[in-house]
Amino acid sequence: MLSSTDALFSLHTSSVDNVAKNAGCDESSSTAVTGVCFVQNAPQNVVVSCDDSEDTDSDSDDDNFEPLQFKCSNLLLGHDNQKHRESSYQEATHLSAASHTSLSGVVLASCHHDGTCKLWDLATRRCIVNDAAATSGRSGPGLAIRRLDQMQQFVYQSRDVLGTVSLHDIHRPLDPILQIHTYSTSFCQMAPCRITENSQYDASDDGATIAGDRNLIALPTHEQSVAIIRDLRCDPTSNPIYRIDIGNDCYDSIVYSSRRNYGMLTSLGLCQQEKSQQLVLGCGMEDGSALFYDLRSTGSPWLLDHSAEENECSSNDTLSRFMCHTKLGNDPVLSLDLSNSFSKGTVTPSLVAVAGCAGDADELSELPEADQGAISTIKIKLADEELTNVDGGMDSSLSNTTSSMRASVRTKTSTCSIESGGKIGVSVCRFRSDGRIFAVGGWDRRLRLFDRASSKPLAILHGHEDTVTAVDWAGNASSTGLLATGAGDGRICIYRVFPNTSLKR
């Protein structure tokens, strides 16, 4: 049964910043939340037990986990609302002590349309840093804020004239560790590398690779169909590690229509495949396509330190084995996220992607109901690189048996609805850290939760009065259930949903 919840109580941010007031900015637009991320978790005092599972060649995921159970509470940070405050005062009184304890040590970062970047102590429900970007000297709307995997650092992206991305430490948030100028003027958001570590896989043999991948980030550029991958430990003025010219790379002309124009890059996702440690980039495009690249393939043409001969791909169609493409619709893919696939079976490394598109109400009304405001779940099977010769090149004798990277739309699930007073369209989607659940924020002012294995809807979360623009799960959300959302109404909602039922305290 689909669960639904409203906000239980609310806290209120301070009045509109003086900068916004003096500039004559509209209150709702200046405080609109454009990004949220958890940058510090509560101390762990629990043990989580999960059944082992493996990858499969099947297009479906057959997870052997305990059934998900809906448990939810909600904390709302938003504009002052006297009526709502009075009606929720009693509930807040009863819940305050418990939530203070459970949220102790949890820090949330947020960015806003007015360019500010704030830090929140969720236990006291206070803003502890009013603007971490105040000393960076940039001016422009905040676009995205993301944490680095398992680290107390976050990256903040703004739409200033230089397309600045800055790295911050929560202990010294006002002093950026580094700044990168992407010169991107689009709305495409950055994507730090996602790494899912599961107990059944021993990564100790290549710990250096995993540690290094935690510092990788996918970025848009001033060339609107070009993405780059940078290592945040390196000099930001140096060349990136990878450069991907989408639609102008070496495609198999028969399968992929070489040099196809996919339009502008609209979303990015980056993930390390857990078993093979292959690095996969996902690109959502303006024409409704999603493309995926295995960046660590043998002789990768996207690795910038290769020689010109190695990067020459016009005569090497075998490299098309390490990229794939699928069409999701005709509207821009505004959000895309990647996660590992954990299901029974063996052999082929695979990933799962979730992607959401913009929507035009008039055009969508002509589509079947199942395709209106749909979220797509995509299965990505990676090429088998083990079938190579001793020199590392492809063995032509095995050309009939080698597999190519391929992507297929597994399900399309209807999400947004105009019944709530909003619009049809998906603005953000994000997997939980363990990949079992994904959250979808819509133009219809709602957040929806889905089971990854079945793509079935689990819950609808209420609390916003405008488009849900930002979603983030806490790094330990598989046990705590902590989830944050931000919206154009200037509110930040904190939920506790589907905590792991196998916790031992």
C-alpha positions as CSV (number, residue, x, y, z in Angstrom):
1,M,0.0,0.0,0.0
2,L,1.3,3.4,-0.9
3,S,2.1,5.5,2.1
4,S,1.7,9.3,2.4
5,T,2.8,11.8,5.0
6,D,2.7,15.5,5.7
7,A,5.1,17.6,7.8
8,L,4.7,17.0,11.5
9,F,6.2,20.3,12.7
10,S,8.2,23.2,11.3
11,L,11.0,25.5,12.2
12,H,11.5,28.8,10.6
13,T,14.5,30.3,9.0
14,S,15.6,33.9,9.8
15,S,14.1,36.7,7.8
16,V,15.3,37.3,4.3
17,D,19.0,38.2,4.1
18,N,19.8,41.9,4.1
19,V,21.6,41.5,0.8
20,A,18.5,40.2,-0.9
21,K,16.3,42.9,0.7
22,N,18.7,45.7,-0.3
23,A,18.7,44.4,-3.9
24,G,15.0,44.4,-4.0
25,C,14.8,40.6,-4.6
26,D,11.5,38.8,-4.3
27,E,11.5,36.9,-1.0
28,S,10.3,33.6,-2.5
29,S,12.9,33.6,-5.3
30,S,15.9,34.8,-3.3
31,T,15.4,32.1,-0.6
32,A,14.5,29.3,-3.1
33,V,16.5,26.1,-2.3
34,T,18.5,24.8,-5.2
35,G,20.5,22.1,-3.5
36,V,20.8,20.1,-0.2
37,C,23.3,17.6,1.1
38,F,24.2,15.9,4.3
39,V,27.8,16.6,5.1
40,Q,28.1,14.9,8.5
41,N,26.2,11.9,9.9
42,A,25.2,11.1,13.4
43,P,27.7,8.8,15.3
44,Q,26.9,5.2,14.6
45,N,26.1,2.9,17.4
46,V,24.2,0.3,15.5
47,V,25.1,-2.8,13.5
48,V,23.4,-3.4,10.2
49,S,23.0,-7.0,8.9
50,C,22.1,-7.7,5.3
51,D,21.9,-10.9,3.2
52,D,24.6,-11.4,0.6
53,S,23.6,-11.0,-3.1
54,E,25.3,-10.8,-6.4
55,D,24.9,-9.2,-9.8
56,T,22.9,-10.8,-12.6
57,D,22.5,-10.7,-16.3
58,S,18.8,-10.4,-15.9
59,D,17.1,-7.1,-16.7
60,S,15.4,-7.2,-13.3
61,D,16.8,-7.0,-9.8
62,D,15.9,-9.7,-7.4
63,D,17.1,-8.3,-4.0
64,N,17.2,-10.6,-1.0
65,F,16.6,-8.0,1.6
66,E,14.0,-7.6,4.3
67,P,10.8,-6.0,3.1
68,L,10.9,-2.3,3.3
69,Q,8.7,-0.9,6.1
70,F,7.4,2.7,6.1
71,K,8.4,4.7,9.1
72,C,8.4,8.5,8.7
73,S,8.8,11.7,10.6
74,N,9.4,15.1,9.1
75,L,11.1,18.3,10.1
76,L,10.4,21.4,8.1
77,L,12.7,24.5,7.7
78,G,10.8,27.2,6.0
79,H,9.1,30.6,6.0
80,D,7.3,31.8,9.1
81,N,3.7,30.4,9.1
82,Q,1.9,31.4,12.3
83,K,-1.1,29.2,11.6
84,H,1.0,26.1,10.9
85,R,3.2,26.8,13.9
86,E,0.3,27.0,16.3
87,S,-1.4,23.8,14.9
88,S,1.9,21.8,15.2
89,Y,3.1,23.2,18.5
90,Q,1.8,20.3,20.5
91,E,3.3,17.7,18.1
92,A,6.6,19.5,18.2
93,T,6.7,19.5,22.0
94,H,6.3,15.7,22.1
95,L,8.8,15.0,19.3
96,S,11.5,17.6,20.1
97,A,13.4,15.6,22.7
98,A,13.5,12.4,20.6
99,S,14.5,14.1,17.4
100,H,17.2,16.2,19.1
101,T,18.9,13.0,20.3
102,S,18.5,11.1,16.9
103,L,19.8,14.1,14.9
104,S,22.7,14.9,17.2
105,G,25.8,15.6,15.2
106,V,23.9,15.7,11.8
107,V,24.9,18.7,9.6
108,L,23.1,19.6,6.4
109,A,24.4,22.0,3.7
110,S,22.1,23.9,1.4
111,C,22.5,26.4,-1.5
112,H,20.0,28.9,-2.6
113,H,18.9,31.0,-5.6
114,D,20.4,34.1,-4.0
115,G,23.8,32.5,-4.1
116,T,24.2,31.7,-0.4
117,C,25.5,28.4,0.9
118,K,24.3,27.6,4.4
119,L,25.1,24.9,7.0
120,W,22.4,23.6,9.4
121,D,22.7,21.8,12.7
122,L,19.7,19.6,12.6
123,A,19.7,18.7,16.3
124,T,19.3,22.3,17.3
125,R,17.6,23.3,14.0
126,R,19.7,26.3,13.6
127,C,21.7,27.8,10.8
128,I,25.3,27.6,12.0
129,V,27.0,29.1,8.9
130,N,25.0,31.7,7.0
131,D,27.0,31.8,3.8
132,A,30.0,29.5,3.2
133,A,30.5,31.1,-0.2
134,A,30.8,34.7,1.2
135,T,34.5,34.8,0.8
136,S,34.8,33.3,-2.7
137,G,34.1,36.6,-4.5
138,R,31.6,35.1,-6.9
139,S,28.0,36.3,-7.5
140,G,25.4,34.1,-9.1
141,P,22.6,31.7,-8.2
142,G,23.5,28.5,-6.4
143,L,23.0,25.5,-8.7
144,A,24.0,22.4,-6.7
145,I,25.7,21.2,-3.6
146,R,27.0,17.7,-3.1
147,R,29.1,15.9,-0.6
148,L,32.1,13.8,-1.5
149,D,31.5,10.1,-0.8
150,Q,32.0,9.2,2.9
151,M,33.9,12.5,3.6
152,Q,33.2,15.6,5.6
153,Q,33.7,17.7,2.5
154,F,31.2,19.2,0.0
155,V,31.3,20.8,-3.4
156,Y,29.3,23.9,-4.2
157,Q,28.4,24.9,-7.8
158,S,27.0,28.2,-8.8
159,R,25.8,29.8,-12.1
160,D,28.1,32.8,-11.9
161,V,29.9,34.0,-15.0
162,L,32.8,31.6,-14.4
163,G,30.7,28.6,-13.6
164,T,32.5,28.2,-10.3
165,V,32.7,24.9,-8.4
166,S,34.4,25.1,-4.9
167,L,35.4,22.4,-2.5
168,H,34.8,23.0,1.2
169,D,35.6,21.3,4.5
170,I,32.8,21.5,7.1
171,H,35.3,22.4,9.8
172,R,36.5,25.5,7.8
173,P,33.6,26.1,5.4
174,L,34.5,29.8,4.8
175,D,37.9,28.9,3.3
176,P,37.5,26.9,0.1
177,I,40.1,24.2,-0.4
178,L,40.0,24.9,-4.1
179,Q,38.0,26.5,-6.8
180,I,37.4,25.3,-10.4
181,H,36.1,27.4,-13.2
182,T,34.0,25.4,-15.6
183,Y,32.7,28.4,-17.6
184,S,29.4,26.5,-17.9
185,T,26.3,28.7,-18.2
186,S,23.9,25.9,-18.4
187,F,21.7,24.3,-15.7
188,C,23.6,21.0,-15.9
189,Q,24.7,20.0,-12.4
190,M,28.0,18.4,-11.3
191,A,28.1,14.8,-10.2
192,P,30.7,13.4,-7.7
193,C,31.6,9.8,-8.1
194,R,29.2,7.4,-6.3
195,I,30.9,4.4,-4.7
196,T,28.8,1.7,-3.0
197,E,30.8,-0.6,-0.7
198,N,29.1,-3.9,0.2
199,S,30.4,-6.3,2.7
200,Q,30.3,-9.2,0.2
201,Y,33.0,-7.7,-2.0
202,D,36.6,-7.4,-0.8
203,A,38.1,-4.2,-2.2
204,S,41.2,-4.4,-0.1
205,D,43.3,-5.4,-3.1
206,D,42.7,-2.1,-4.9
207,G,42.0,0.3,-2.1
208,A,44.0,3.0,-3.8
209,T,41.6,3.0,-6.8
210,I,38.6,3.3,-4.5
211,A,40.1,6.1,-2.5
212,G,41.1,7.9,-5.7
213,D,37.6,7.5,-7.2
214,R,36.1,9.2,-4.2
215,N,37.8,12.4,-5.4
216,L,36.5,12.3,-9.0
217,I,33.8,14.6,-10.2
218,A,31.9,15.0,-13.5
219,L,31.5,18.6,-14.6
220,P,29.8,20.5,-17.5
221,T,31.9,22.9,-19.6
222,H,31.4,26.0,-21.7
223,E,31.0,23.6,-24.7
224,Q,27.4,22.6,-24.1
225,S,27.8,19.0,-25.3
226,V,31.1,18.3,-23.6
227,A,31.7,16.8,-20.1
228,I,34.9,16.4,-18.2
229,I,36.1,14.4,-15.2
230,R,38.4,16.0,-12.7
231,D,40.3,14.7,-9.6
232,L,39.7,17.2,-6.8
233,R,43.2,16.5,-5.4
234,C,44.8,17.9,-8.5
235,D,45.6,21.4,-9.6
236,P,42.3,22.9,-10.9
237,T,44.2,24.7,-13.7
238,S,45.6,21.4,-15.1
239,N,44.0,19.3,-17.7
240,P,41.1,17.1,-16.6
241,I,41.5,13.3,-16.6
242,Y,38.7,12.6,-19.1
243,R,37.0,14.6,-21.7
244,I,33.8,13.3,-23.4
245,D,32.6,15.1,-26.5
246,I,29.0,13.7,-26.6
247,G,27.7,12.9,-30.1
248,N,31.1,13.6,-31.6
249,D,33.0,10.5,-30.4
250,C,33.7,7.3,-32.2
251,Y,30.4,5.6,-32.6
252,D,29.6,2.5,-34.6
253,S,28.0,4.3,-37.5
254,I,25.5,1.6,-38.0
255,V,24.2,1.3,-34.5
256,Y,24.7,4.9,-33.1
257,S,24.6,7.2,-36.1
258,S,28.1,8.7,-35.9
259,R,28.3,12.3,-34.8
260,R,24.7,12.5,-33.9
261,N,23.4,15.7,-32.4
262,Y,21.9,15.1,-29.0
263,G,21.6,18.8,-28.1
264,M,22.8,20.3,-24.9
265,L,24.1,18.2,-21.9
266,T,21.4,18.5,-19.2
267,S,22.4,16.1,-16.4
268,L,25.3,14.0,-15.3
269,G,25.9,10.9,-13.2
270,L,29.2,9.1,-12.2
271,C,29.6,5.7,-10.6
272,Q,32.2,3.1,-9.9
273,Q,31.0,-0.4,-10.7
274,E,31.7,-2.3,-7.5
275,K,32.9,-5.7,-8.6
276,S,34.9,-4.6,-11.7
277,Q,35.8,-1.1,-10.5
278,Q,34.9,0.2,-13.9
279,L,34.1,3.9,-14.0
280,V,30.9,4.8,-15.8
281,L,29.6,8.2,-16.8
282,G,26.0,8.8,-17.5
283,C,24.9,11.8,-19.6
284,G,21.3,13.1,-19.9
285,M,20.7,15.1,-23.0
286,E,18.4,17.8,-24.3
287,D,16.7,15.5,-26.9
288,G,15.6,13.0,-24.2
289,S,18.5,10.6,-24.7
290,A,20.7,9.0,-22.0
291,L,24.3,8.0,-22.9
292,F,26.7,5.9,-20.9
293,Y,30.5,5.6,-21.1
294,D,32.8,3.0,-19.6
295,L,35.8,5.4,-19.1
296,R,38.3,2.8,-18.0
297,S,37.9,0.6,-21.1
298,T,41.1,-0.6,-22.8
299,G,42.5,2.2,-24.9
300,S,39.9,4.6,-23.7
301,P,39.7,7.5,-26.2
302,W,38.4,9.8,-23.4
303,L,41.6,9.6,-21.3
304,L,43.5,12.8,-22.1
305,D,47.0,11.5,-21.4
306,H,46.8,9.0,-24.3
307,S,48.7,9.6,-27.4
308,A,47.1,10.8,-30.6
309,E,47.3,7.3,-32.1
310,E,45.6,5.8,-29.1
311,N,42.9,8.4,-29.2
312,E,42.3,7.9,-32.9
313,C,39.0,6.1,-33.0
314,S,37.7,6.5,-36.5
315,S,39.4,3.2,-37.5
316,N,38.6,1.4,-34.3
317,D,34.9,0.6,-34.1
318,T,35.6,-1.9,-31.3
319,L,35.6,1.1,-28.9
320,S,31.9,1.5,-29.5
321,R,31.6,-1.5,-27.3
322,F,32.3,0.7,-24.4
323,M,29.5,3.2,-24.8
324,C,25.7,2.9,-25.2
325,H,22.6,4.9,-25.7
326,T,18.9,4.8,-25.0
327,K,16.0,7.1,-25.8
328,L,13.7,8.1,-22.9
329,G,11.4,10.5,-24.6
330,N,11.4,13.9,-26.4
331,D,11.9,16.2,-23.3
332,P,15.3,17.0,-21.7
333,V,16.6,14.6,-19.2
334,L,16.9,16.9,-16.2
335,S,18.2,14.5,-13.6
336,L,20.1,11.2,-13.8
337,D,21.7,9.0,-11.0
338,L,23.6,5.7,-11.1
339,S,23.9,2.9,-8.6
340,N,25.3,-0.6,-8.5
341,S,23.0,-3.6,-9.2
342,F,22.8,-6.1,-6.4
343,S,20.9,-9.2,-7.4
344,K,21.3,-12.9,-7.7
345,G,23.3,-14.2,-10.6
346,T,26.8,-13.9,-12.0
347,V,29.1,-12.8,-14.7
348,T,28.3,-9.5,-16.3
349,P,29.0,-6.3,-14.3
350,S,26.0,-4.0,-14.4
351,L,24.6,-0.8,-13.1
352,V,21.1,0.7,-12.7
353,A,20.3,4.3,-13.6
354,V,17.2,6.3,-12.8
355,A,16.4,9.4,-15.0
356,G,13.6,12.0,-15.0
357,C,12.6,14.3,-17.8
358,A,11.0,17.7,-18.1
359,G,7.4,17.8,-19.2
360,D,5.0,19.9,-21.3
361,A,1.5,19.5,-20.0
362,D,-0.1,20.0,-23.5
363,E,2.2,17.5,-25.2
364,L,2.1,15.0,-22.3
365,S,-1.7,15.0,-22.3
366,E,-1.6,13.3,-25.6
367,L,0.6,10.4,-24.3
368,P,-0.7,7.3,-22.5
369,E,-1.2,7.9,-18.8
370,A,1.8,5.6,-17.9
371,D,4.2,7.8,-19.9
372,Q,3.0,11.2,-18.4
373,G,5.6,12.6,-16.0
374,A,7.4,9.2,-16.0
375,I,10.6,8.2,-14.3
376,S,12.7,5.7,-16.3
377,T,14.7,2.9,-14.7
378,I,17.6,1.8,-16.9
379,K,19.7,-1.4,-16.8
380,I,23.3,-0.9,-18.0
381,K,25.3,-4.0,-18.8
382,L,29.0,-3.4,-19.2
383,A,31.2,-4.9,-21.9
384,D,33.2,-8.0,-20.9
385,E,36.8,-6.8,-21.2
386,E,38.3,-10.1,-20.1
387,L,38.1,-11.4,-23.7
388,T,41.2,-9.7,-24.8
389,N,44.5,-10.9,-26.2
390,V,47.8,-10.9,-24.2
391,D,48.8,-7.5,-25.6
392,G,45.6,-5.9,-24.1
393,G,44.0,-5.5,-27.6
394,M,40.7,-7.0,-28.7
395,D,41.0,-10.5,-30.0
396,S,39.3,-10.6,-33.4
397,S,38.8,-14.4,-33.0
398,L,36.4,-13.7,-30.2
399,S,34.5,-11.0,-32.0
400,N,31.4,-13.1,-32.2
401,T,31.3,-13.9,-28.5
402,T,32.4,-10.7,-26.9
403,S,29.7,-8.6,-25.3
404,S,29.1,-4.8,-25.9
405,M,28.0,-2.3,-23.4
406,R,24.3,-1.8,-23.7
407,A,21.5,0.1,-22.0
408,S,17.8,-0.8,-21.9
409,V,14.8,0.9,-20.3
410,R,13.6,-1.6,-17.7
411,T,10.5,0.3,-16.6
412,K,8.8,3.6,-17.0
413,T,6.8,4.6,-13.9
414,S,4.3,7.5,-13.8
415,T,5.2,10.0,-11.1
416,C,4.1,13.6,-11.2
417,S,0.5,14.7,-11.3
418,I,-1.1,18.1,-11.9
419,E,-3.8,17.3,-9.3
420,S,-1.5,18.8,-6.6
421,G,-1.6,22.2,-8.3
422,G,1.9,21.9,-9.8
423,K,3.1,20.8,-13.2
424,I,4.2,17.5,-14.8
425,G,7.9,17.0,-14.9
426,V,10.8,15.6,-12.8
427,S,13.4,17.9,-11.5
428,V,15.6,15.6,-9.4
429,C,16.1,11.9,-8.6
430,R,18.6,10.3,-6.2
431,F,19.4,6.7,-5.1
432,R,19.8,6.0,-1.4
433,S,23.4,5.1,-0.5
434,D,22.7,1.3,-0.6
435,G,20.8,1.6,-3.9
436,R,17.6,-0.1,-2.6
437,I,15.4,3.0,-2.9
438,F,15.3,6.1,-5.1
439,A,13.6,9.4,-4.5
440,V,12.0,11.6,-7.2
441,G,11.3,15.3,-6.8
442,G,8.7,16.7,-9.1
443,W,7.3,19.9,-10.5
444,D,4.1,18.8,-8.8
445,R,5.5,19.8,-5.3
446,R,5.8,16.2,-4.2
447,L,8.6,13.8,-3.4
448,R,8.0,10.2,-4.3
449,L,9.9,7.1,-3.1
450,F,10.3,4.0,-5.2
451,D,11.7,0.5,-4.7
452,R,14.6,0.0,-7.1
453,A,14.1,-3.8,-7.6
454,S,10.5,-3.5,-8.7
455,S,10.3,0.3,-9.5
456,K,7.0,0.2,-7.6
457,P,6.0,3.4,-5.7
458,L,6.5,3.2,-1.9
459,A,5.4,6.6,-0.5
460,I,4.5,10.2,-1.4
461,L,6.0,12.9,0.9
462,H,4.3,16.2,1.3
463,G,5.5,19.5,2.8
464,H,6.4,21.8,-0.1
465,E,4.4,24.4,-1.9
466,D,6.6,24.7,-5.0
467,T,8.7,22.5,-7.3
468,V,11.0,20.1,-5.3
469,T,14.4,21.1,-6.7
470,A,16.8,19.1,-4.4
471,V,17.0,15.7,-2.7
472,D,19.7,14.0,-0.7
473,W,19.9,10.9,1.4
474,A,22.2,10.8,4.5
475,G,25.3,8.7,4.0
476,N,24.0,6.3,6.5
477,A,20.3,6.5,5.4
478,S,20.1,2.8,4.9
479,S,20.1,2.6,8.7
480,T,18.8,6.0,9.8
481,G,16.3,6.7,7.0
482,L,17.3,10.4,6.9
483,L,16.3,12.2,3.7
484,A,16.4,15.9,2.9
485,T,14.5,17.9,0.3
486,G,14.6,21.5,-0.8
487,A,12.1,23.4,-3.0
488,G,11.4,26.7,-4.7
489,D,9.3,27.7,-1.6
490,G,12.5,28.2,0.4
491,R,11.7,25.2,2.7
492,I,14.0,22.3,3.6
493,C,12.2,19.2,4.8
494,I,13.9,16.4,6.7
495,Y,12.3,13.0,6.7
496,R,13.0,9.7,8.4
497,V,11.8,7.0,6.0
498,F,12.4,3.3,5.7
499,P,15.1,2.8,8.3
500,N,16.6,-0.6,8.1
501,T,14.5,-3.0,10.2
502,S,17.4,-5.4,10.9
503,L,19.3,-2.9,13.1
504,K,20.7,-4.3,16.3
505,R,21.2,-1.7,19.0
